[in-house]
Amino acid sequence: MAQTSARRVALAALRTWRTKRQFADSVISSALAKSALQTADRAFALELFYGVLRNISLLDFWIGNLRSSRVDSDLRDLLRLGLYQLFIAKTAEHAAVHETVELAPKRQRAVVNAVLRSAARGKQELQRKANAQPLHLRTSHPKFLVERWRKQLGAGPAEALSHRNNQPPPIYARINQLRIDRQSFLQRYRDARTLPNAANFVELPSPADAIEEGDCYIQDPSTAVACELLQPQPGEKILDACAAPGGKTGYITEFMRNEGLLVACDREPERLRLLDDNLARLGVRIAKITRHDWTKAKISREILSEAPFDRILVDAPCSNTGVMRRRVDVRWRLKPADFTRMRARQIEIVSAVIPLLKPGGILVYSTCSLEPEENEEVVQQLLRTMSILQVEEKRRSLSLQDNFDGAFVARLRRRDSQD
């Protein structure tokens, strides 16, 4: 019965995601909050929900092989759920079939039962057919996305990236040294595993207690590069232009030893509330949180009164192609035109903050995108249109080399009047 409940929660979440066009993380979080599932069953519901979203194209390919007549949307959701259990989650056949049939309305139970039992009998042949399909279908990615990765990265890396996006990511956490030092953290949280190339980060399978205490922040090590290149110093005035939910803001404060001023902006009230909660839990005392949309012409008096800033971080809104294994439904929202659209917005944001940076000051531009339109091309355009800027360093994470997320970071300096 517990697993049936988990399946029911997952099915309801899949239907909400399909019909309401809400973000997957928000959908499943809301569904779980309303449920009474225990820990193991919550984990099962999460696996089913995200697993289906990661494999939609492949599951639909199998459905097309198993049923030639029309499949309505509600029936398709049920069949996706059942086939995911049979083929990918490796759930016991009886449980996968029986419990999925139990979720169906009476008029559809015979169809669901027939299709899933046929799938179980023909499992090897269906898998063989799937293996012969193009990469974008086998790994359930939009065709245009796989094709552009092949051109940019090469066939091998594009295939590796596509497969990797379908694997649940490790849970990484940054030790919050505003509250606890590294040695004490490792002594307190015995399940934390150190990372060889990221001393301030750990892999933490069960992070709930550490998060509640403010001892850590769930954050991929790739995000640290932007803060490290910013090189914030105690006593400085720093602007975090796109701060929510606050992971980089907290890390910047750590570099500043909670001394100075950190103006943290975002445009959505709900994201600002999340930012405020996270910074309070982390022990950040120097943040001035303010709402602002950098695509609007007028900069608020709250921000102008603190300018000029010694350093500015623009962790820009982007396509998120470097974090697809974490943001599972990103691939289904993206369109080919999005990359140039995002580039225009990113340039607009950076252009708006540059007048707030003091001569000789540092601006760090970062994204969690793999796409050149949002990364190198943004920097190139800024340099063409703003002679006061010069590049000091650029770093890129392709996310295949170290099992961290993909990211791009550029450190730019505003030329001093004497330059």
Number of C-alpha atoms within 10 A of each C-alpha: 7 14 16 18 19 25 28 19 24 26 23 16 25 24 16 17 20 14 10 9 11 12 15 21 17 11 20 23 12 12 16 20 10 10 12 12 18 12 9 12 19 23 14 19 26 21 19 25 27 23 21 26 24 26 19 20 19 24 25 18 17 20 20 13 12 16 13 8 7 9 13 8 12 14 17 16 19 22 26 27 25 30 26 24 22 22 19 12 15 11 15 10 16 12 15 24 25 17 18 25 22 15 17 19 11 10 8 14 17 12 16 24 19 15 19 24 18 13 23 18 10 12 14 12 11 18 14 10 13 18 14 10 13 11 19 19 21 20 24 25 23 18 12 13 17 21 16 14 19 15 10 14 15 12 14 10 15 20 17 11 21 21 17 17 22 20 14 14 16 14 15 23 23 25 25 23 21 19 16 16 13 17 8 9 19 16 10 12 15 9 14 19 14 15 13 8 9 13 12 17 25 26 20 21 13 12 19 11 11 19 18 12 12 20 24 30 24 19 18 23 22 22 24 18 20 25 22 13 21 22 15 22 19 15 15 15 21 31 29 23 25 23 25 25 19 23 21 22 26 30 25 26 28 22 18 21 18 20 18 16 20 28 22 26 25 21 17 12 12 12 17 21 14 14 23 21 13 21 23 14 18 26 18 22 15 19 23 14 21 18 18 20 16 22 16 11 8 10 15 14 9 14 20 11 8 15 17 19 25 20 25 28 27 21 25 22 17 22 24 21 21 25 21 24 24 19 17 22 18 19 20 13 11 16 12 11 8 15 17 16 14 18 23 15 18 26 18 15 21 24 16 16 18 20 13 20 20 18 20 18 20 28 28 27 24 27 26 26 26 25 23 15 18 28 24 16 15 21 24 13 13 19 15 10 10 13 10 17 22 17 16 12 12 17 13 19 21 19 17 13 9 12 15 19 25 24 25 26 27 22 21 25 20 22 16 12 8 6 8
